[in-house]
């Protein structure tokens, strides 16, 4: 039986979060911080700062404080199309040239698109192979092919969609039909194409008129991303706790498929939406490096700059069978959890997994096959190798943005990078949700909020309207004060009415 899939959206001053649940279990989490906008998908008019043939790469100034990295393999290469898995129905040679000679000089002005967020002091990664993602299709300028999502398996539907595209596709554009395009009629698909074509015309105009470096296209829009990337046909319900976001998503879905609007719900309960569905607790667990399994075994997930290492441990598991059979059972349980954790935590890059040793080759193959099948559910591109001679399994997962750990935490200044603490924005989100819980259970309307000086300065410097918004949004008076005995990832609340600390009352 298929799992019940739902999306819940929580909007606070500190962040906007979209969580996907399958049978009440968190499987995907998307987070937007207002002061830390994502760059992936954005298009820039950049200026080449350096060309290094030995690195097979160039560095491009796009207006970011670190130059963007442009590998030569990202120049005129159809194999890099921003997280879209598809097959090309035209006869084409897709062979990638890993040793290219590129005609590019310092000072050249070029149009590039960000395909990977800046990370750990490295600039964003860019490509000249541009693509514009719509609701139903992806438009690829300066190409000439038709692609159909691999997830559309029906050969008759693939042929139907190809014929629809052939009817209006210009020669100088590639078009990829996304999975959501299944069963859509020509009018709806063509409308999506025309919208993207208008966007492309505007991008070209800005490229001609603006001086480099300059952002000429912003792909980021929270409501658009939810509908485009998260709201798939198997989603049974989408619940939102913010009226304005609800209206934007409703309008977007109505323009694509009006029948799907019945799945939308506006959340009005006083209890925070993530509390009501046990999402907050699951997010907190996903920030810990130890993950317990139902059997009593556990995983250790460690992040390093070079890779992520996952260690499988038997823990408290007590099996009644042979060592080999017990080890197989733990490893099978582990791959189910690992596949889920990779998605929740959005772990990317090189991943090395140390399973419990298996002597039987058939058992290792069973673990590998099970894991490979589970990874097919992942929206990110994944590559997995078989067990090494040392019993290790290596894989790579597409890293587009920051992982959950780096999104919700900052470097700890005390331990000089050896550990991490919750970010200031995440703390603000926790504060607002705490206030909502408190208000639903108490009549106190005058509170003193204590934070340390770092958080106080952050709020008053970059979020000067935060407290006022909290006051008017929740009809509660809040006075902000400094208490340096509190850590940067903590807060304390004092009730003026009852003259006591009420932090732990909710």
Wavefront OBJ file of the C-alpha trace (Angstrom):
o trace
v 0.000 0.000 0.000
v 1.320 3.427 -0.947
v 2.385 5.725 1.866
v 0.282 8.781 2.651
v 2.287 11.798 1.440
v 1.611 15.311 2.703
v 3.387 18.668 2.679
v 3.268 21.089 5.604
v 4.513 24.670 5.333
v 5.495 26.738 8.375
v 6.183 30.444 7.901
v 7.869 32.476 10.641
v 9.924 35.639 10.754
v 13.094 33.569 10.977
v 12.382 31.165 8.111
v 9.847 29.485 5.864
v 9.969 25.700 5.873
v 8.285 23.040 3.736
v 8.293 19.493 5.099
v 7.194 16.373 3.218
v 5.831 13.508 5.316
v 5.255 9.919 4.265
v 3.008 8.133 6.773
v 3.912 10.801 9.380
v 7.653 10.327 8.803
v 9.735 13.288 7.607
v 11.309 12.537 4.216
v 12.180 15.937 2.737
v 12.764 19.385 4.170
v 13.111 22.650 2.259
v 14.116 25.800 4.170
v 14.132 29.432 3.074
v 15.861 32.090 5.166
v 14.852 35.664 4.224
v 18.386 37.048 4.626
v 20.128 34.122 2.878
v 18.563 33.766 -0.531
v 19.554 30.800 -2.653
v 21.583 31.368 -5.796
v 21.011 28.110 -7.709
v 19.086 28.763 -10.921
v 19.908 32.482 -10.982
v 21.430 33.854 -14.192
v 24.161 36.514 -14.253
v 26.036 38.648 -16.716
v 29.542 37.869 -15.556
v 33.047 38.978 -16.430
v 35.854 36.454 -16.826
v 38.598 37.168 -14.274
v 40.954 34.289 -14.961
v 41.305 31.332 -17.333
v 43.392 28.382 -16.135
v 43.789 25.658 -18.819
v 45.658 23.435 -16.352
v 42.576 23.360 -14.117
v 40.264 23.148 -17.127
v 38.317 26.008 -15.584
v 37.725 29.751 -15.511
v 36.806 32.132 -12.697
v 33.972 34.574 -13.317
v 32.947 37.702 -11.411
v 29.150 37.612 -10.983
v 28.965 40.223 -8.212
v 29.408 37.729 -5.381
v 32.274 38.357 -2.937
v 34.020 35.232 -4.276
v 34.452 34.617 -8.009
v 32.285 31.868 -9.464
v 33.919 28.648 -10.675
v 33.256 27.680 -14.313
v 34.652 24.262 -15.323
v 35.231 23.832 -19.044
v 32.942 20.779 -18.875
v 30.112 23.198 -18.060
v 30.487 25.027 -21.349
v 28.072 23.860 -24.062
v 27.408 20.513 -22.409
v 23.877 19.115 -22.404
v 24.642 16.677 -19.639
v 24.460 19.393 -16.965
v 20.869 20.458 -16.813
v 20.152 21.411 -13.241
v 18.783 18.352 -11.549
v 16.652 17.126 -14.437
v 16.739 13.423 -15.251
v 15.654 12.836 -18.841
v 16.329 10.959 -22.023
v 16.832 12.672 -25.340
v 14.575 11.394 -28.062
v 16.618 12.908 -30.918
v 19.726 11.206 -32.253
v 22.556 13.038 -30.534
v 26.048 12.329 -29.345
v 26.052 13.022 -25.618
v 29.688 12.121 -25.079
v 31.354 14.584 -22.681
v 34.762 15.967 -23.553
v 36.792 16.119 -20.358
v 39.749 17.899 -21.941
v 38.354 20.872 -23.772
v 40.012 23.785 -25.513
v 37.914 26.833 -24.787
v 38.121 30.214 -26.503
v 37.770 32.490 -23.509
v 39.820 35.506 -22.438
v 40.070 37.654 -19.332
v 37.545 40.465 -19.557
v 35.021 38.523 -21.662
v 31.411 39.134 -20.661
v 29.401 35.916 -20.558
v 26.011 34.713 -19.413
v 26.197 32.058 -16.696
v 23.786 30.223 -14.420
v 24.499 29.046 -10.865
v 24.250 25.260 -10.456
v 25.801 24.919 -6.992
v 25.655 27.181 -3.939
v 28.872 28.622 -2.432
v 30.190 26.320 0.269
v 32.959 26.452 2.904
v 34.754 29.447 1.406
v 34.331 28.300 -2.201
v 32.443 30.431 -4.692
v 29.302 29.302 -6.520
v 29.659 26.880 -9.419
v 28.254 28.093 -12.734
v 27.518 26.870 -16.237
v 27.021 28.502 -19.618
v 24.493 25.793 -20.442
v 21.405 27.728 -19.354
v 18.035 26.246 -18.556
v 14.730 27.724 -17.369
v 12.484 25.407 -15.369
v 8.756 25.885 -15.737
v 5.905 24.005 -14.132
v 5.671 21.419 -16.924
v 8.768 21.799 -19.071
v 12.388 22.943 -18.976
v 13.492 25.376 -21.677
v 17.121 25.050 -22.818
v 18.164 27.978 -25.050
v 20.708 27.526 -27.834
v 20.036 23.797 -28.185
v 17.839 21.757 -30.478
v 16.369 18.598 -28.992
v 13.350 17.167 -27.194
v 13.772 15.419 -23.864
v 11.217 13.448 -21.901
v 11.548 12.746 -18.183
v 12.780 9.208 -17.516
v 10.022 8.811 -14.942
v 7.478 8.904 -17.777
v 7.795 5.260 -18.794
v 4.727 4.753 -20.970
v 5.965 4.732 -24.577
v 2.650 6.011 -25.958
v 2.609 8.938 -23.548
v 6.229 9.742 -24.421
v 5.349 9.733 -28.120
v 2.271 11.918 -27.503
v 4.295 14.476 -25.562
v 7.033 14.514 -28.191
v 4.481 15.211 -30.924
v 3.004 18.061 -28.869
v 6.430 19.660 -28.492
v 7.291 19.160 -32.178
v 4.207 21.153 -33.103
v 5.512 24.433 -31.646
v 9.211 24.028 -30.732
v 11.558 26.567 -32.372
v 14.783 25.167 -33.813
v 17.086 27.096 -31.481
v 15.603 25.693 -28.260
v 15.745 22.410 -26.437
v 12.651 21.398 -24.479
v 12.473 18.811 -21.711
v 9.070 17.624 -20.513
v 9.023 17.210 -16.734
v 7.257 14.292 -15.017
v 4.362 16.539 -14.027
v 3.711 17.102 -17.749
v 2.180 13.604 -17.996
v -1.357 13.681 -19.469
v -1.301 17.470 -19.923
v -2.834 18.825 -23.124
v -1.097 20.883 -25.788
v -2.669 24.176 -24.709
v -1.375 23.865 -21.135
v 2.131 22.780 -22.181
v 2.390 25.487 -24.848
v 1.299 28.112 -22.324
v 4.154 27.047 -20.032
v 6.555 27.283 -22.986
v 5.382 30.787 -23.899
v 5.867 31.975 -20.319
v 9.433 30.638 -20.311
v 10.105 32.138 -23.739
v 9.018 35.562 -22.453
v 11.379 35.155 -19.506
v 14.214 34.261 -21.881
v 13.555 37.354 -24.022
v 13.704 39.502 -20.884
v 16.988 37.846 -19.824
v 18.540 38.596 -23.212
v 17.424 42.217 -23.006
v 18.969 42.628 -19.566
v 22.189 41.023 -20.771
v 22.463 43.584 -23.564
v 21.576 46.601 -21.417
v 23.287 45.912 -18.070
v 26.953 46.138 -17.188
v 28.772 43.108 -15.774
v 28.666 41.827 -13.120
v 24.892 41.841 -12.767
v 22.118 39.408 -11.833
v 19.716 39.289 -14.772
v 17.367 36.493 -13.686
v 16.192 35.352 -10.264
v 14.934 31.787 -10.258
v 14.129 31.794 -6.562
v 10.494 31.985 -5.504
v 9.354 29.876 -2.556
v 5.791 29.337 -3.789
v 7.027 28.502 -7.276
v 9.564 25.962 -5.957
v 6.954 24.226 -3.774
v 4.605 23.775 -6.724
v 7.334 22.983 -9.248
v 9.535 20.623 -7.233
v 7.603 19.336 -4.210
v 3.904 19.203 -5.110
v 3.925 15.983 -7.106
v 0.834 14.008 -8.129
v 1.228 11.583 -5.215
v 0.894 14.374 -2.635
v -2.478 13.945 -0.927
v -2.537 17.165 1.077
v -0.699 20.497 1.233
v -1.298 22.465 4.433
v 0.011 26.017 4.918
v -0.053 28.179 8.057
v 0.415 31.496 6.234
v -2.481 33.098 4.338
v -0.406 35.031 1.777
v 1.705 31.970 0.895
v -1.505 29.917 0.669
v -2.983 32.378 -1.834
v 0.165 32.422 -4.009
v 0.427 28.630 -4.103
v -3.313 28.300 -4.758
v -3.068 30.689 -7.714
v -0.056 28.837 -9.118
v -1.648 25.381 -8.841
v -4.931 26.642 -10.286
v -3.137 27.840 -13.414
v -1.604 24.373 -13.939
v -4.238 21.936 -12.708
v -7.377 23.434 -11.082
v -8.524 20.030 -9.792
v -5.420 19.842 -7.532
v -6.457 22.948 -5.564
v -8.734 20.760 -3.420
v -5.580 19.353 -1.814
v -4.696 22.767 -0.363
v -5.607 23.639 3.214
v -5.046 26.758 5.320
v -3.891 25.841 8.825
v -5.667 27.815 11.567
v -4.860 25.841 14.717
v -3.154 27.766 17.558
v -0.606 24.991 18.039
v 2.364 25.495 15.650
v 1.869 23.345 12.563
v 5.214 21.540 12.875
v 4.476 20.714 16.521
v 1.071 19.332 15.611
v 2.613 16.845 13.180
v 5.778 15.981 15.135
v 7.951 17.614 12.487
v 9.910 19.877 14.816
v 11.055 16.889 16.841
v 12.145 15.019 13.698
v 14.141 18.040 12.495
v 15.954 18.245 15.836
v 16.886 14.565 15.571
v 18.241 15.167 12.067
v 20.830 17.591 13.440
v 22.323 14.918 15.677
v 25.124 12.695 14.435
v 23.657 9.569 16.078
v 20.513 8.029 14.575
v 18.884 5.160 16.463
v 17.174 2.339 14.563
v 14.136 0.434 15.819
v 16.190 -2.727 16.287
v 18.569 -1.015 18.730
v 21.328 -0.557 16.157
v 22.389 2.976 15.253
v 24.120 5.140 12.651
v 26.871 7.700 13.182
v 26.839 10.462 10.540
v 29.979 12.609 10.526
v 30.594 15.577 8.232
v 34.117 16.460 7.117
v 35.206 19.018 4.540
v 36.103 16.251 2.074
v 33.262 13.781 2.604
v 30.481 12.465 4.812
v 31.175 9.231 6.674
v 28.326 6.994 7.868
v 29.130 4.180 10.281
v 26.658 1.359 10.988
v 26.805 -0.062 14.521
v 24.949 -3.015 16.064
v 24.392 -1.084 19.326
v 21.752 -2.736 21.503
v 20.631 -5.132 18.768
v 20.240 -8.707 20.072
v 19.624 -11.161 17.304
v 18.550 -14.758 17.655
v 20.116 -15.964 14.418
v 23.678 -16.423 13.187
v 26.129 -13.520 13.110
v 25.869 -13.299 9.313
v 22.044 -13.231 9.377
v 21.978 -10.661 12.191
v 24.462 -8.461 10.330
v 22.380 -8.687 7.165
v 19.234 -7.667 9.068
v 20.976 -4.619 10.579
v 22.447 -3.559 7.226
v 19.069 -3.847 5.465
v 17.442 -1.774 8.196
v 20.311 0.706 7.921
v 20.003 1.309 4.168
v 16.337 2.204 4.637
v 17.272 4.797 7.242
v 20.344 6.064 5.363
v 18.315 6.667 2.174
v 15.849 8.694 4.237
v 18.526 10.644 6.133
v 20.315 11.610 2.917
v 17.114 13.283 1.720
v 16.139 14.932 5.018
v 19.636 16.263 5.699
v 20.241 16.996 1.991
v 23.727 15.501 2.225
v 25.768 15.937 -0.939
v 29.219 15.184 -2.282
v 31.227 12.047 -1.529
v 29.647 9.680 1.017
v 31.385 6.628 2.455
v 29.328 4.033 4.362
v 30.893 1.461 6.657
v 28.366 -1.366 7.013
v 28.694 -4.290 9.402
v 30.927 -6.881 7.706
v 29.228 -9.537 5.612
v 31.143 -12.619 4.504
v 28.598 -13.855 1.969
v 28.786 -12.127 -1.419
v 25.047 -12.734 -2.000
v 24.231 -10.875 1.212
v 26.417 -7.899 0.204
v 24.639 -7.881 -3.164
v 21.265 -7.883 -1.377
v 22.251 -4.836 0.693
v 23.557 -3.058 -2.414
v 20.443 -3.812 -4.509
v 18.098 -2.737 -1.705
v 19.975 0.529 -1.246
v 20.057 1.231 -4.988
v 16.283 0.661 -5.218
v 15.606 3.031 -2.304
v 17.787 5.763 -3.821
v 15.523 5.900 -6.883
v 13.085 7.919 -4.749
v 15.700 10.652 -4.333
v 15.188 13.842 -6.377
v 18.936 14.466 -6.387
v 21.280 12.681 -8.791
v 22.950 9.737 -7.089
v 25.812 7.458 -8.134
v 26.662 4.361 -6.083
v 29.502 1.840 -6.274
v 29.494 -1.754 -5.060
v 31.223 -2.886 -1.869
v 34.990 -2.427 -1.832
v 37.455 -5.079 -0.661
v 37.399 -3.363 2.735
v 33.605 -3.663 3.062
v 32.988 0.032 2.362
v 30.322 1.378 0.052
v 31.045 4.657 -1.707
v 28.514 6.945 -3.347
v 28.060 10.496 -4.517
v 24.942 12.589 -4.169
v 24.347 15.795 -6.044
v 25.215 18.790 -3.897
v 23.237 21.800 -5.058
v 22.742 23.748 -1.835
v 23.824 23.514 1.772
v 23.038 20.428 3.809
v 20.594 20.670 6.710
v 23.505 20.781 9.170
v 25.081 23.815 7.512
v 21.709 25.492 6.850
v 20.533 25.386 10.471
v 23.825 25.787 12.314
v 26.766 28.165 12.458
v 30.391 27.500 13.202
v 31.033 27.423 16.943
v 33.415 30.282 17.796
v 34.404 28.675 21.077
v 35.679 25.377 19.709
v 37.214 26.989 16.561
v 35.252 24.997 14.026
v 35.324 21.637 15.773
v 31.589 21.858 16.433
v 28.474 23.731 15.326
v 25.599 25.555 17.008
v 22.102 26.450 15.792
v 22.071 29.495 13.533
v 20.625 32.863 14.575
v 17.791 32.572 12.044
v 16.899 29.100 13.283
v 16.837 30.425 16.874
v 14.428 33.186 15.835
v 12.190 30.545 14.265
v 12.274 28.566 17.533
v 11.436 31.707 19.530
v 8.370 32.490 17.439
v 7.105 28.906 17.631
v 7.682 28.987 21.405
v 5.551 32.142 21.642
v 2.750 30.462 19.686
v 2.802 27.464 22.020
v 2.866 29.719 25.086
v 0.009 31.901 23.865
v -2.186 28.844 23.181
v -1.855 27.760 26.835
v -1.495 31.008 28.819
v -3.059 34.443 29.175
v 0.224 36.198 29.861
v 0.675 39.061 27.416
v 3.773 40.806 28.813
v 7.043 38.914 28.446
v 10.752 39.630 28.673
v 12.877 37.759 26.149
v 16.477 37.198 27.228
v 19.188 36.345 24.676
v 22.952 36.717 24.708
v 24.644 39.786 23.253
v 25.453 38.067 19.929
v 21.779 37.306 19.250
v 20.678 40.696 20.633
v 23.038 42.488 18.236
v 21.928 40.275 15.342
v 18.242 41.072 15.951
v 18.738 44.817 16.488
v 21.227 45.132 13.601
v 19.670 42.998 10.858
v 16.234 42.180 12.199
v 15.137 45.456 13.784
v 11.542 44.778 12.829
v 11.572 41.227 14.187
v 10.325 41.999 17.701
v 7.636 44.391 16.461
v 6.453 41.744 14.014
v 6.311 39.174 16.799
v 4.314 41.616 18.937
v 1.689 42.479 16.332
v 1.526 39.026 14.776
v 0.869 37.323 18.105
v -0.806 40.172 20.084
v 1.748 39.914 22.839
v 4.222 42.435 24.340
v 7.885 41.408 24.247
v 10.802 43.276 25.754
v 14.227 42.218 24.492
v 17.129 42.086 26.976
v 20.693 40.789 27.128
v 21.794 37.917 29.354
v 25.342 36.796 28.597
v 24.948 33.715 30.782
v 22.814 32.266 27.951
v 24.459 30.475 25.018
v 24.034 31.718 21.434
v 21.619 28.889 20.624
v 19.397 29.460 23.663
v 16.844 31.951 24.965
v 14.957 32.588 28.203
v 11.484 34.065 28.731
v 10.309 35.824 31.900
v 6.653 36.581 32.688
v 6.175 40.097 34.061
v 2.701 39.175 35.267
v 3.773 36.153 37.288
v 7.329 37.391 37.941
v 8.937 34.062 37.053
v 10.866 32.215 34.342
v 8.350 30.513 32.022
v 10.777 29.157 29.412
v 10.145 25.511 30.221
v 6.381 25.762 30.549
v 5.836 24.825 26.881
l 1 2 3 4 5 6 7 8 9 10 11 12 13 14 15 16 17 18 19 20 21 22 23 24 25 26 27 28 29 30 31 32 33 34 35 36 37 38 39 40 41 42 43 44 45 46 47 48 49 50 51 52 53 54 55 56 57 58 59 60 61 62 63 64 65 66 67 68 69 70 71 72 73 74 75 76 77 78 79 80 81 82 83 84 85 86 87 88 89 90 91 92 93 94 95 96 97 98 99 100 101 102 103 104 105 106 107 108 109 110 111 112 113 114 115 116 117 118 119 120 121 122 123 124 125 126 127 128 129 130 131 132 133 134 135 136 137 138 139 140 141 142 143 144 145 146 147 148 149 150 151 152 153 154 155 156 157 158 159 160 161 162 163 164 165 166 167 168 169 170 171 172 173 174 175 176 177 178 179 180 181 182 183 184 185 186 187 188 189 190 191 192 193 194 195 196 197 198 199 200 201 202 203 204 205 206 207 208 209 210 211 212 213 214 215 216 217 218 219 220 221 222 223 224 225 226 227 228 229 230 231 232 233 234 235 236 237 238 239 240 241 242 243 244 245 246 247 248 249 250 251 252 253 254 255 256 257 258 259 260 261 262 263 264 265 266 267 268 269 270 271 272 273 274 275 276 277 278 279 280 281 282 283 284 285 286 287 288 289 290 291 292 293 294 295 296 297 298 299 300 301 302 303 304 305 306 307 308 309 310 311 312 313 314 315 316 317 318 319 320 321 322 323 324 325 326 327 328 329 330 331 332 333 334 335 336 337 338 339 340 341 342 343 344 345 346 347 348 349 350 351 352 353 354 355 356 357 358 359 360 361 362 363 364 365 366 367 368 369 370 371 372 373 374 375 376 377 378 379 380 381 382 383 384 385 386 387 388 389 390 391 392 393 394 395 396 397 398 399 400 401 402 403 404 405 406 407 408 409 410 411 412 413 414 415 416 417 418 419 420 421 422 423 424 425 426 427 428 429 430 431 432 433 434 435 436 437 438 439 440 441 442 443 444 445 446 447 448 449 450 451 452 453 454 455 456 457 458 459 460 461 462 463 464 465 466 467 468 469 470 471 472 473 474 475 476 477 478 479 480 481 482 483 484 485 486 487 488 489 490 491 492 493 494 495 496 497 498 499 500 501 502 503 504 505 506
